């Protein structure tokens, strides 16, 4: 456990070792702060939605492929099997 100092504006700096462990923690990310009791505070990164987690995941999946030709080939393949 590491100690940090609360500044005059009630701000703290999260130590570098902790920031490295929590990969979702980046500037601008919202975190939830909870008072567990009168001496314990927890800081938790907010859960991303499914849409936020998967955005841009498949942007290169069809790169360089002519989708119209691909679909025509699939349809022709289906006709040959019938």
N, C-alpha and C positions, 0 to 999 in steps of 0.2 A: 504494500500500500504506500502510495506517495502522498505527501502533503503539499497543498498549494495555499497561497495567501489570498484572502478576499480583499480586493482593492477598495478604494474610497467610494466607488460607484457600484459596489457589490458585484464586481466582475471577477471571474477567475480565468486562469489560463490552463487548459488541459495539457498535461505533460506530453512531450513528444512520443514517449514509449507507449502511452495509452492511445494516442492518435494513430500510431502505426498498427496497433492491434485491431482497432475498430475501422474497418475499411470504408464503411458508409459515412464516416464522419469527415466532412469536407466543409470549407467555408460556404455559408449560406444554407446548410442543411438545418432543418428544424429538429430540435430535441425536446423531449418531455422531461420536466424536472418535477420530482415528487418528494414531499417531506414524509419520510417514513415515521418519524417521531420527532421529539424536540431536539435531537442531536444527529440525526441521520438524513442525508439527502441522496436521492438516486437521480442519475441522468441517463436517459434512454433515447436512442435514435428512434424516430417515428417510422413505422412500417410503411414501405412503399406499396402502392396498389399494384395489381398484376400488370396493368397497362404501363405504369412507370417502369417496372422491372424489365419488361420485354420490349420496350420501345426501341426500334432500330436493330433488333436482333437479326432480322432476315433481310436487311437492305441489300446485301450482296448475293443473296441466294440465286437470283435469276440473272445476274450480271453476265452479259455476253451471250445469252440464250434468246433465240427468237421464239417467244412464247406461242405465237400463232402457228408456226411450223411445228413446234413440239406437240401442241394439241391436235393438229391435223394428223401427225404421225400416230398418236395414240388412238385416234378415231379409226384410222386405216388399219391399225393393228387389231382393233376390236372387230372390224368388218371381216378381216381375214380369218379370225377364229370362228365366226358364225357359220 
